[in-house]
């Protein structure tokens, strides 16, 4: 049994994960859990590798491309058998995962919700194809995890960092090798140590301990990079990743402080990693014959340079997928701060000569309020200097900052990096990384932070433009849709409009409720082709035309025919589907006319739900004018008429008839809910992950006494 935790008090999730890894024959695995907003996947539990190896992927936005997010967003198993597969699935992910390995990710689908995703990783030596038996094993593992999470009394807490569980629960950690083998190793000129799959030191000889500046007792059973911190920088971690994830030997040159050069050679297999340590640059001083199992020194790029390149590639690829300013701020907080060991950060812009913080982490709100509104003065603040000169500033302690800017207000931090964000030759802001302790910025850190600031600037410039357009589009959409539906005696109404998850947050779906007399009302729902400003503008024109013809007393078929005629004069170049329903509350009936629109659902008082068989005419705006057929239905008290656009029932790769029937069945099961809760339940059922490939408009109407 594994050790209990806040996430998994009984250890059942741990056991289910380890079973899934063993059953599929994977090298390592992890469980990603969705946050409450279902926007971010967090790696909560993992086994088979140290958590530091997976650090760049501890947080994965659902909207970003990649195996875990795609599996959850599209509700399917995602298989990546090669780098080519990864490039097809997500080019940014391929850039940040330059390792030869195979990945299977599948949603953890519970009884009532999607909990997240199960992620399994194999070394590159396996086949690039996923067999039927292996697929079944992966899916079975996800079902096991889902059953445990469904049965939990309380939902799991998401940890700040993933928890690592042993890949062999209950087994004792490997001890020292037999005495003869130990004596043999001690006689060798090189130092030797071994790590298990979780990164703990399981063997170390005296030579290796001496070269690392530790005793064997200090190293055994610990994580190497925690006991020897200078082996845990970004370039070292990248070498570990190559060995762990790629399953291939790797070489690393390091400097033990202050100036002792060491060479490390890593040899991985299914049980862990063996490391040979030699003084000096052994690759240069003691050349050895090269074979298939020995890393070729001539092909090994400087570890520091390789680590720096990978850092920039990973962060650049992540920045390409940010959309809003908040996305950029979140990425800096989740990826860049931990990478450089910063405790806090502030991103500021300049408006009317004053500083404005647009995002921060690790600072009290009082401190931000004190800094807010300071003048952009190069002599007063280092932020002002960075914006004025375009040059970064690094301060290792408070005395350095005080000497350079004696009048600058100081926070409780002790070291800072002020990075100007310059895009297209103009300043768009400044990013400040701060430390709670003194911090000397190395040449490698500066060499990475300076070009990284340019990448952040480009992303922030795009995000500021996107947010401005988003605000404008949102205002336009809200003006075109009805602010509030009219109150009609004897009729309960609920309505929702949700834009597509990806795009401009604007579209052509619309709904309306038009009061005609004391006992009659018209309900309209429609869908203009497209998801842009043109679609929204055309939607406003169509809604106005329908409203005008309806209030003039036209019958449902005449309303659609005359609106189609108006569109012919406008020559919109797009088609519009529309459904018009005339409700006569006194006669308890509804008359429906459809211009190519999905059929409504009618929930009867006996709880039976009917997909109404409406004879549709052609869509509006295509230049064809034919009589619109009418369908008359009874609409007694308590019945629920559901009008919707195709975004609610269209699922890529699924038959729309099947998804419509599924929606009808859910309406039947949930009809006892109050109308406003019922409409939310229908949306949640159709889009369980909150990700929508199309706009959705939904209108529920229920006659009452």
Buried (B, 14 or more C-beta within 10 A) or exposed (E): EBEEBEBBEBBBBBBBBBBBBBBBEBBBBBBBBBEEEBBBBBBBBBBBBBBBBBBBBBBBBBBBBBBBBBBBBBBBBBBBBBBEBBBEBBEBBBBBBBBBBBBBBBBBBBEEBBBBBBBBBBBBEBEBEBEEEBBEBBBEBBBBBBBBBBEBEEEBEBBEBBBBBBBBBEEEEEEEBEEEEBEEBEEEEBBBBBBBBBBBBBBBBEBBBBBBEBEBEBBBEBBBBEBBEEBBBBBBBBBBBBBBBBBBBBBBBBEBEEEEBBBBBBBBEEBBBBBBBBBEEBBEEBEEEEEEEEBEBEEBEEBBEBBBBBBBBBBBBBBBBBBBBEBBBBBBBBBBBBBBEBBBBBBBBBEEEEBBBBBBBBBEEEBBEEBEEBEBBBEBBBBBBBBBEBEBBBBBBBEBBEEEBEEBEEBEBBBBBBBBBBBEEEBBBBBBBBBEEEBEBEEBBEBBBBEBBBBBBBBBBBBBEBBEBBEEBBEBBEEBBBEEBEEBEBBBBBBBBBBBBEBBBBBBBBBBBBBBEEBBBBBBBBBBBBBBBBBBBBBBBBBBBBBBBBEEEBBBBBBBBBBBEBBBEEEBEBBBBBBBBBBBBEEBBBBBBBBBBBBBBBBBEEEEBBBBEBEBBBBBBBEEEEEBEBBEBEBEEBBBBBBBBBBBBBBEEEEEEEBBBBBBEBBBEBBEEEBBEBBBBBBBBBBBBBBBBBBBBBBBBBBEE
